[in-house]
Amino acid sequence: MPRETARRGMTGRAVVSLVVLAATVYLLLTTAPRLGLDLRGGTQIVLETKDSPTATAGPETTDRTLEVLRRRVDALGVAEPMLARSGDNRIIVELPGVRDPQEAVEVIGRTAQLSFHPVLGASAEASQGSRVLPDESGQSITLGPAALTGEGVDKANSTIDSQGGGWLVSVDFKGDSGRAWEKLTGQAACSPPGDPTRRVAIALDDKVISSPQVSPQVACGVGIVGGSTQITGRFSPDEAKDLALLINAGALPTPVEIIEQRTVGPTLGAAAIDASARAAVIGLALTALFLLAVYRLAGLIAVGALVAYAAVSYAALLAVGATLTLPGLAGFVLAIGMAVDATVLVFERAREEHSVKRGGTLSRSVSRGFSGALSAIVDSNVTTLLAAGLLFWLASGPVRGFGVTLSIGVIVALFISLVLTRWLLHLTMRGVVARKPRLSGLTHEGRVRQWVNRRDPAFLGEPQRWLMVAGAVVIAAIAGLFVAGPNLGVEFTGGRVIEYSTSASADVEQVRDAVSDAGFPRAVVQMSGEKDIAVRTEPIDEAATERIRAAVAGVTGDATEIRDEQIGPSLGAELRTKAVIALGLAVLAQLIYLAVRFDWRLGLATVAALAQDVLIILGIFAWLGKSMDGVFLAALLTVIGYSVNDSVVVFDRVREVRGLRRKEPFARVVGTAVLQTLPRTINTGIGVLFVLGALLFLGDGSLADFALALLLGLIAGTVSTVATAGPVAILLDRRWPGAGRPVRKPSRTREREDNGAVV
């Protein structure tokens, strides 16, 4: 690359880095975070379903109502809400960080029965299904029977009326409803302009919200074609937005009545939050010390880059208005630890280039390190971003929130590693460091690479043996799901909510400790109103209920039970189905990307390793009797991303080595790639291990299980790349030769052979 071009590139990185960091500082100083139910509490609304002419309130109807409410809450932009059925016909909704609780109540409580009607003349005789209602201007009009309902609407969007008059809502119909709309407007168009019967009325919950006249350009009997229309009514921006989200979410199958609204306290105590914060700080401090010990001055740059990653990611979450929960923050802390992966990839590649080049300048080795690691960094992050995007667009609830956090983390990690870190290294590798390159920490091989150089890359020559061992481990894990059985959390199984009235304000921290000591460490204890205490736990019998009451009374002096209800799962059937579909499509998208970018054999091997990791974690949690709750679900999604990322890094090197050694057996090529990337794997793993270890031993109970799942995933993902992904790729290549063929020109890096490994 010409020197002038390189200088312009570095100048551009410097400008972009400074702009992003300045924006980050501004957001951190001016934007307050939106905290979730577990950290701050929120608004609790209790709804009760009522009988209607078309539906009877009951468990099935209430479950359908709950899913409609969930879609409405998601559309309102409320992240990480809690919705659960209570009894047969009640629904508990807890909304964190809602700026206007009353507005939220009005939106989610509407029945939202949308219907489209012909307008009858004043002299028309009353018929079955016709009714007289005031239009949007207050004048009475007679509506004929509904020609179509909101069930025929595909989607709705709020937009500015280009003709003036405020905002409007555009509506797209689906299936036969488009033809029904054509017929309705075609009949109205047969009346002369100005005649009331040329109007079409659009009603929401027996209230006419718009009754426009069909345009004179529309021919009689033809109607408005195209399968869409616009609802006008001089709406304000908020009114148009609320109407669009109500139409998109659908109508409630039965009316609901708001029977209670109150403020609830956080579900986690200050002690748990403080413990988790201390664990995060200690874990990150240990990670920083490790980077400094291994990479010296380059490690100092990596630590600075990690601090910048944390700040930029947090600022991005503030900018999009994400709701921060403790599991989300734990995942965020983990992402900081994993963000070191791209930096370690570059450092290890720079070490490799400097060792091979022998005599080249340090800055040139660093530049080649970035060039050599670029493909692996991009491919691993793109596969993760594909999964995150699909989880965001197709899932809902906490799974969708995970997709948002993951997407932001990936984008920021790419910026930090490819822009900020490269600029900082460029500045540092001059002056004294250029004259004394050993200060950089990138000129020596390191103990791991020295050990690697003595290993024989033919260790994968018999892939069947590796797969037999991996298969035995998977079978043992799956046995746990059948023998011990999964211990599903309250989010999946439902449970019980017991509320107590106390004579004086209680210390909720002491109540939490007492309930935990009584044998219910996972019970959710929170203030409900000014003096009441609510306890939410898994299904329990009357003896367990009495133990909880006694624990509460032991702290408060007295505890009078005022509510005891069974609640359904907060992760309902529809949400679980969406999550499974989104996850399946995410894995399929990753497989397609890897098949195009690498080779279908390598893509299939990656998915095989991913499936193994998931089964192993599920089985171990079943054997240990650990709860599989919403926090565990977030951990499992993180493990899937890590597993794919690790395999992609190794297979990217497989492709490169194959391009340099076209005649070498594929098993030896895979073994060489595994050995070459092992320093990166070990150093990244140790960095993440410090964070997870701190969360495991110092964090709150649920976060300890979260860290345990991720720790198991870290180990399983690293091992499965070698023991499963590699052997599967080798066997597929033997059956269908051609795996790992390069799709780009191989690196010009010269090789020095030492037992077949590039050093």
N, C-alpha and C positions, 0 to 999 in steps of 0.2 A: 504494500500500500504506500503510495507517495506520502512523503512527510507532511506536505501541506494538507492533504486530505485527512490524515490522521489527526493533525492539529485542529482542524475544523470539527472533526467528530468529537474530540475531547471538550472543545469549547461548547458545543451543543449539549453534551451531557452535563457540563457544569451549570449551564443556564437552566436546563430542565430540573436538575436536582435542587438548585436554590429556589426556584419558583414553587416546587412541590413542598419543600421544607417550610417556606414562608407561609403557604396556604395551610399547612398542618399546624403551625404555631397559632395562626389566626383562629382556626376552628377550635383548638384546645382551649384558648383563652375566652372565646365568646359563646361556645355551645355547651349547654348542660346535657348530660347523658339521660336517656330514658331507661329507668331501671325496671326490672321485671317484678313479678309477684314475690319471688323468693327473696329479693333484696329490699324492696320498698313497700310491697303490698299493693292495693288497688281498690277498685270498686267491685263489689259483689252484687249480682242481680239474681233473684230467684223468680223464675217464670213458671206458670202453671198452664198446661194445655187444657182447652175447653172443647166440649162437643160442638160440632157444626152440622149443618144439613147433609154434608157429604162425608163426614168422618167422625168417628167416636174417639175421644181421648183415651189412650191406653199406651202400653209399653212400645208397641211397634210404631204407632203414630208419633209418639214423643221422640223416638229415635230418629225418625225422618225429619221431624221439626228441628232436632238438635243439629243435624248435618246442614240444613239450610241456614241456621243461625251461625254455624261455623264459617260458611262461605261469606256471610255478611260481615262477620267480625274480621275475617281476612281482608275483605275489600275495604273495610274502614281503615286498614293500615295498622291494626293492633297486633303486634307480634307476641308470640308465646302466651296466648290466653289459656284459660282452663275452662272447659265446658264438659259437663257430665250430667247424665240423667240421675235424678234423685227420686227414688220410689217409682211409681208407675206413670205419673203425669207431671213431674216437676223437673225443671232444668236449672242447674246452678251455672252461672256464667261469672267468671272472675276476669276483669280486664285491667291489666297493668298499665300505668302511665297514660291513662285517658285524660286528655286535656279538658274535655267537656262531657262529663258522665251523662248529663241529661240528654244531650244530643245523641249519644250512643244508645241510650235507652229508647229514644223515640224511633231510631232507625231499625234496631234489631227487633223491636217489639211489634212492628207493623206486620199485618197479615200479607200485604203486597199481592192481592189478587188483581192481576192486570187483565183487562178485557177490552175488546174492540166491538163497537155496536153501530148499526145503522141508526140514523135519527129519523123518527117518524113525524109526519105532519100533525098540526094541531087538531085536525078533524079525524085523525086515525082512531079507530076503535081499539080499546084496551085488549090486549091479547096475552096469552100465556108467555111469560118471560119478559114482557115489556114493563117499563117503570118510568116514573117522572123524577128527574133529578135536576138540580141547578147546574148550569154550565160554569165555565171558569169566570164568566162575567156576572154570575148571580141570577141569570134568567132561566126559567124553567124550560126544559126540553124533554121530549118523550123518547126514550131509548128502546129500540127493538131488542130481541134476544141476541146474546153475544154471538158474533160470527166466528171469532177465534179468541184464544186466551193467551196468557203469558207463557204457557207451555210450548207454544209454537215459536217463541223467540229464540234465536240463536245467540245473539249478543247485542249489547247496547253500549253506546259511548256518549259522553257529554262533550259538547263542543260549542264554540261561539257561533251565534247566528250571523252568517255573512250578510243577511238582508237587514240587520239591525234588530233591536228588540230583545237584547239579552242573550241568554244561552238556550240551547235546545239539546234534545237527546235523539241521536240517530239509532234506529232499531233495524236489525237484520233478522229476517224470518228463516226458518228451516223447514225442509220437507214440503208437505202439502200446504203448510200455512202460508207460503208465498202465493200460491194459487187462490187460497181463501181470501187473502188481502186484495188480490186482483178482482175477484168476484164482488167483494164488498164495495170497493171503490168504483167498480164498473157500474153497479146498480145505482150508486149515488150520483154518478156522472150523467145519468139519464134525466135528472131533474135540472131545470133551468138555473143559471147562475143567480145567486141571491136567495133561492128557495131554501128553507131550513132543511129539507130532505136531501140537499146536496152535501150536507155535512156528515162527517164520520166522528163519533165520540169515542174517546179513549179514557177509560175509567180505571182508577186504582182504589181498591177497597171501597167500592160504591160511591166514589167521588170522581166527578168528571174533571180531569186535569187538562184536557185539550179537546176541542171539537172543531178542527179546521174544516174549511170548505174545500172540496175537491177542485183542483185547478180547472179553469175553462179549457185548457189544452188537452185534458183527458177525455177520450171519446167514450160515448155511451156503450156499455157492454164490454169495453176493453179493459178499463181500469188502469191502475198504476202497476207497471211491470217492473221487474228487477229484484223483487223479493226484499224490499227495504222501504222504510219510511222515516219521517222525522216527527218527533213530538215537540211542538212549540207551545209556549205558555208564558213567555217573558220570565223564565226561571233565572234565579241568581246562580252564580257558579256553584255554591254549595248545594242548592236545591237540585240542580241538574246532575251533579255528581252523586248525590244520595239516590235520586231516582234511577240513574243508570246502574248503580250497584244493587239496588233492590230488584231490578229486572234481571240482572245477571245471576244473582243468587237464587232467584226463584221465589215462588209464593210459599208461605207456610201451609202445610196440609191441614192445619186446624188453628183456630185463633188461640192466642196466648194472653194471659193476664199477668202483669207485673205485681207480685204479691209482696215483694220485699226488695229494698235497696239499701246497702250499707257499705261502710268503708271497712276493709279488712287489713290487718297488719301483715308484715312479711312472713313467709313460710319458713325462713331460715333465721336463726338468731345471730346476734352480733359476734358471739364466740366462734361460730362456724365460719362466718365470713372472715374474721380476723385470722383464724387458723389457715384458711385457704390462701389468704393474701400473703401470710408469712411463708407458706410453702412455695408460692410462686416466686417470691423474691429470693428465697434461698436457692431454689432450683436454677433460676436464671443466673445468680451469682456464681454457682458452681460451674455452669456451662461457660460463663465468661472466663473463669480461671482456667478451665480446660483448654479453651481456644488459645489463651495467652501462652500456656505451657507448651502446646504443640506447635503453634505457628508464630510465636513471638510477635514481631511488629505487624505482620500480616494478620495475626490473631487479634491485635488491638483494633485494626481496621474492621475486622469481622464483628467485634463487639460493638463498635460504633454503628455499623450497619444494622445490627440487630436492634439497637436502641431506636434507630431511625425507623426500622420496620414496625416496631411496636407503636411508635408515635403516629406514623402515617396510617397504619391499619385502624387504629383507634379513632383517628380523625375522620377516616372514611366512613366508619360505622356511625359516627356522630352526624356526618353530612347526609347520610341516607335515612337518618332517623330510626336506626335499628334499636330494638329493645334489648338491653343487656341483662342476661340472667347469669347465675353463678356457673352452671354447666357451660354456657356460651363463653364466659370469661375464661373458664378452664381450657376450653378448646382453643381460645385465642392465645392463651399462654403457651399451650402446646404448639400452636402454629409458629410462635416466635422461636421455639426450640427447633422446629423442623425447618424453619427458614434458613438455618445454617447449612442445609444440604447443598443448595446451589453454590454457596460460597466455598464450601469444602470441595465440591467438584472442581471448581476453578483452581483452588490452591493445589490440590493433588495433581491436577493435570499440568500446572505450571512446574511443580517439582519434577514430574516425569519428563517434561520437555527440557528442563534445564539439565537433567541427568543425561538425556539422550544427546542433546546438542553439543555438550562439552565445549565450553569456551564462548558460547553465545552470551549476550548481555542479559541481565535479569529482566529488564523491561521487555525485551523480545520474548523471553520465556513466558512472562505473564500474559503478553498479547496472544501468544500461541495457546496458552492455557485457556483463555477465554474462547478463542476460536474452536479449540478442540472440544470444550465442554458445552458449547452453545447448543448443539443438536440435542444432547441429552436433557439440558435444562428446558428447552422449548417443548420437546416431546412429552416429558413427564408432566409439565404444567398444563399443556393443552389437553391431555387426557383427563386430568383432574378438573379442568375448567368445563369440559364437556359434561362430566358427571354433575358438577355443581349447577350448571345451567339447566339441565333437565330436572334436577331435584327442585329447583326454584320454580320452573314453569309448570310442572306437572303435579307436584306434591302440594301439601298444605300443612298448616300447623308448624310444629317444631322441626319437621323434616325440611320444610320450605325455608325456615329461618336458618337452618344449618347450611342450606345451599347459598344463601346470601353471604353468611360469614365466610364460607369456603371460597366463594368467588372473589370476594374482596381480598382475602389472604393471598390467593394465587396471583392476582394482578399486581398487588403491592410487592410480592416476593420477586416477580419478574423485574419490576422497576428497580428494586434495591440491588439485585444481583447484577443486572446487565447495564445499569446506568450509574447509580450512586457508587457502588463498590468499585466498579471499573475506574471511575474518575478519581476516587480516593487512592486507589493503588497506583494510578498513573502519576499522581502528585508525589506519593511517598517513595516510589522507586527511583527517584532522582537524588542528586546531591550525595550526602554521606552514604546512603543505602546503596547507591550505584557503585561507590568506591569500596564499601564493605558489605557485599551482598549477603553475608551470613547473618547480618542483623535482621534480614527480612523474614527468616524462618522458612524460605522456599527453596533453599539451595541444597538441603540435605534430604536424603530419601525418607528418613524416619524408620523406626523399628518395625512397623507393620510391613512396609514395603521391602525392607531387607529380609524379613521372614518370607514374604511372598516370593521373592526372587529365587528362593531355594526350593520352592515347591514344584512338583511335576504337574503341568496342566492337563495331563491325560487322566486325572482322577475321576472324570465322568465317563470313562470308556465303557463302563457297564451300567447304563442308566436304569436297567430293570431292578438292580439291587437297591438303588436310591428310592425308586418308586415303591418297592415292596415295604421298605421301612416307613415311608410317608403314608402309604395306605394303611399300615397297621396303626399308626398314630391317629389317623382319621377315624378308623373303625372304633378305636377305644373312646374317642371323643363322642362319636355318634351314639355309642352305647349309653353314655350319660344322659342323653336326651330321652331314651326309652326306659332306662333303669331308674335313674333318680328323677327324671322329668324336669322340664324347665320351671323355674320359680318366677312366674310372670308378676310384674309389679301392678300397683293399683291402676296405672294408666291403661293397662291392657285387660285387667280382670274386673275392675270396679272394686268397691269396698264399702266402707261404712263411715258416715259423718255423725259425730256425737257432739252436741253443743251444750255447754254448761253455763248457768248464770251464777255469778259470784256476788257477794255483798259489797265487795270493795275491788278496786282496780288491782289486778294481779300482776306479778312479775312474770312475763311470758317465758323468759329465759329459765327461771327456776321450774316452771311447769314443764318445759321441754325436757329438762334433765330428769325430773321425777317420772314422766311418762316413759322415757328411755330406760331408766332404772327398773321400771315395772315390767320390762320385757318387750318394749315396742320402740326400738331405736329408729325405725324408719317412719314412724307416725309423723304426720304434718300437724304441728301445733301453731295456732295463730290467734291473735286477738280478733274478735268479731264484734264490732261496735265498740262501746266505751269500756264495758266490764266483762262481757261474755268471752268464753274460751271455746274455740272449735278444735276438735281433734279428728283428723281424717286418717284412716288406716285401712289395712286389707280386711277382707271378711273375717269377722271374729264372733265367738259365741258369747253368751251372757256372762260367763265367769270372767272372760277377758274384759268385757265391758265394765264390770264391777271393779276390776283391778285398775283400769284407767280412771274411773270416777274417784276411787280412793286416792290415787296419785295426785289428781288435780286438787281434791279436798285437802290433802296433806300440805299443800302449799298455800292455798287460798283460804283455808279455814272452813269453807263450805262449798259445795258444788251441786247445784240443783239442775238435773237434766231437763232441758227445754226442747231438745230435738234429737231424734235418733232415726236416721234414715239410711237405707241402702242406696248407694250411688253406682251408676254404670261406669264403664271405662271412659276416660277422657280422650283416649286415642281410639275413636270409634271405628266401626267396620269400614266405612267409606274412606276415612283417613288412612287406615292401614292398607286398604286396597290401592289407593293412589300412591302410597309410599312404595309398595312392592312393584307396581307398574313403572313408576319413575326410576326405581333402582334397576329393574330389568332392562329398561331402555337405555339407561346410562351405561350399563355394562356392555350392551350391544353396540352403542355408539363408540365406546372405547375399543371394542374388538374391531369394528370397521376401520377406525382411524389407524390402529396398529397394523391391520392387514394392508392398508394402502401405504402407510408410511414405512413400515418394515416389511412384513411378510405375514400371510395368514397363519402360518405355522407358529410363528412367534406370538401372534395375537392370541391364538387358541391356548398356547402354553401359559400366557399371562393370566387368562381367565381361569384356567385350571388351578393355578397357584392361589388366585384370589378366593375361589370357592373353598379350597382347603383351609385357608386362614379363617374364613368365616365359620366353618364347621368346627374347627378346633376351639375357637373362642366360645362358641355356643356350648360345646360339650364340656369344656372345663368349668364354665359358670354353672352348668347343670350339676356336675359332680360336686362342686363346692357349695351348692345351694344358694348361690348369690342371686340377688334379685335382678331380673331383666326388665328394667323400666325405661322411661324416656331418656334418662341420662345414659343408660347402656346403649340405647339406639343411636345416640349421637356418637358414642365411642366406636360402635360397629361401623358407622359410615366413615369415620376417620381412618379406621384400620383398612377399609377397602381402598381409600385413596392412597394410603401409604404403601400397601401391597403392590398396587399397579405402578406407583412411582418407582419402587425399588427394582421391579422387573424391567421397566422401560430403560433405566440407567444401564443395567447389565446388557440388555439386548441392543441398545444403541452401540455399545462397545463391540458386541458380537458382529454387527454389521460392518463396523470399521475394520476389525481384525480380519474378517472374511475378505474384505477388499484388498488387504495387504498380503494375505496368505491363501490364495485361491485353491491351491492344491493340497492344503492341509486338511486332515479329517475334521469333520464338523464337531465331533465330541471334543477334540483338542482345542478348536477355536472357542467353543463355549467355556471350557475350562480356563483358557487364557483370559477371556473377558471377565470371568468371575474373579480371578486373581488380580487382574489389573484394577478392578473397581473395589476390591476389598478394603484398601485403606480408607476410601471415601465412606464405605458402608460402616466400618467400625467407628470411625471418628464421628460421623453423623449420629450413629446409634448411641454412642456414649453421651454426646451432647443432649439428646432427647431423654436419655435415661436419667440424667440428673434432675430434669424437670419432673418426670413421672415419679421418680423415687421420692422426691420431696412431697408431691401431692399424695402419694400412697401412704406414707408414714406420718405426715403432718396435717393432711387435709381432713375435711369433714367426712363422715361415713359414706355418703353417696358419692362424693368426689374421690374417695379412696377406691371405691369399686370402679369408678370411671377411669382412674389411673391404672388400676389392675388390668382392665380390659385393653387399654392402650399398650400397656407394657407387654402383655401377652401377644398383642397384634404386632408390636415391634419385633419381638423375637420370632414369631411365626412367619411374618412377612419376609424377614431377612433369610431365614432358613429355607422357606418354600421357594424362593428364587433359585437357590442352589439345588435343593433336593427334589423339587417338583417341576418348576418352570423349565430349567435347563434340561433335565432328562426327558421331559415330554417333547421339547423342541427337537432333541436329538433323535428320538424315536420317530417323530413325524418326518424328519429329514431323511431318515433311512427308508421310510415307506414312500415318501414323495420327495425326492431330492430337490434341493434348491433353496433351503431355508437360509435366511440371513444374507442373501445376495445384496450387495451395496446398490443403493439408488443414487449415489452421488460419488464424486471422485474421492478416492481415499486420501487421507492426510499425507502430506509430503514429509512428515516427521520421519527421520531416519531411525532405524531400529538397531539396537544392540542386543543380541541374543544371549540369554543366560537361562539354560534349561527350558527354552521355548517361551519365556515370558519377556514382554517388553519392559525394560527397566529405565 
